[in-house]
Amino acid sequence: MILATTMGKAKKIPKSLKASKQLTLDSLPNAPKKESVEVTAYMQKKQIIITEIVAVTKEDELALKVGFKLLPSKTAFSKVRSNLWFDDQQISSVSISIPQSPLAADDFELTPVLDMKGICAGSHTIKVEMYELWSSGEKLSSTSKEVTVEYVPQTKESKLREIPIVKSVAGTDLAVVSESEKSIYHKIEETMKKEMVSKRDEW
């Protein structure tokens, strides 16, 4: 039994009040713990999958196509951040707003174009990192994919060729006639000429 002293007199604390306070204090640590477990379980279900990184060399440019998929669906995301790395150096960071329209698909595509002027030819690594940024600054659903590309600058000089390419040939409708066919055509022409002469004589 707990006693409290007020004005020099001991006063008993009711058992019901004591039990109520103990129950409240005991239950407080459990509430945020349960909520934290539920949030963690939900976050573990969310995934960002980079499906492909395709590089196409153009004149002084490198066009990229980055395909990615959101799981379980796009409705579980609002914004995704994408970081692009070239030879272990980060060159861009963009924030992507995810549309919530029911008509939008769960597959998305980014198409950055790199200015390659002054970049030497050879093997280069392209890395894409994608994640959802939590309000606390923590990276959630983080993923990355890296590919190696062979870059060959397509300048005017590199396009020079030793021999020209035949684009078209005029007169391809002409037919090649054999010797036997020529003889037949000659006889037909002679017969037509004789017929024309005989008609003139009849006139």
HELIX and SHEET records of a PDB file:
HELIX    1   1 LYS A   15  SER A   27  1                                  13    
HELIX    2   2 ASN A   30  LYS A   45  1                                  16    
HELIX    3   3 LYS A   74  ALA A   76  5                                   3    
HELIX    4   4 GLU A  157  LYS A  159  5                                   3    
HELIX    5   5 GLU A  179  GLU A  202  1                                  24    
SHEET    1   A 2 LEU A   3  THR A   6  0                                        
SHEET    2   A 2 LYS A   9  LYS A  12 -1                                        
SHEET    1   B 3 GLN A  47  LYS A  58  0                                        
SHEET    2   B 3 GLU A  61  LEU A  71 -1                                        
SHEET    3   B 3 ASP A 107  LEU A 110 -1                                        
SHEET    1   C 3 GLN A  47  LYS A  58  0                                        
SHEET    2   C 3 GLU A  61  LEU A  71 -1                                        
SHEET    3   C 3 VAL A 113  ASP A 115 -1                                        
SHEET    1   D 4 GLN A  89  SER A  97  0                                        
SHEET    2   D 4 LYS A  79  PHE A  86 -1                                        
SHEET    3   D 4 GLY A 122  LEU A 133 -1                                        
SHEET    4   D 4 LYS A 139  TYR A 151 -1                                        
END                                                                             
